[in-house]
Amino acid sequence: MHRASPAQSILIDFGGTLDADGEPWSLRFHRAYTDLGGRLEFSSFEPVFQKADRAVLNSRGIRTAGFRQMVQSQAEVLLRLLGEGPALDAGAIAETFRSRAVATVERNRPVLERLRAQYRLGIVSNFTGNLEPCLEELGIRHLFGAVVDSAVLGAAKPDPRPFVEALQLLETHPDQAWMVGDNFESDITPALSLGMRACWLRSRSRHAREGHPPCTQIGSFLELEAVIG
């Protein structure tokens, strides 16, 4: 019987994985928006958020923006596209989103530090070209031996190239690596297709489609150590 090679590395998604337990940015921005008086339902809000996301990706200076500046830019573009102008405070929405994300990153930091003592860690994220400065601002860049930002690489998950790039940087074969992420299609499916082990950080609102390959599941990043050991 074939025995799996011992794991050497762990690749981790950023948004929705390290900064939240399985909830994407769009959902969390909508929560901050409604907490501060916004009335648009999520089904109408989400397409506008995606348009704002693309605008931020193509904005001048984004490659050097830290986490606070990026979230602020996202909130400003979002409100402009929503047409809610001065009726809502972009700064307040941005700070509500940012403070919650930072609190979750800080909660997860001890887990990352313990994992780093045993494994090579990498981040693979569909981001806007400024993942490195965001990680620096959050104080966790030093924990990762590989940081792969889709906008820098020129390929986004579920394309396998971001995973392959991270594995090469960590000098790890796919069957010796885990992928941890909140998006089944973008994180889990391509990792499994490469021969990696995969752990899906699944929020209560997300469900695997029928026919999806089985994988390890957790409901919080705090549970990760117990399932990969």
Secondary structure, DSSP 8 states (H G I E B T S, - for coil): --------EEEE--TTTTSSSS--HHHHHHHHHHHTT----HHHHHHHHHHHHHHHHTSTTGGG--HHHHHHHHHHHHHHHHT-GGGS-HHHHHHHHHHHHHHHHHHHHHHHHHHHTTSEEEEEE---S-HHHHHHHHT-GGG-SEEEEHHHHT--TTSSHHHHHHHHHTT--GGGEEEEES-IIIIIHHHHHTT-EEEEE--TT----TT----EEESSGGGHHHHH-
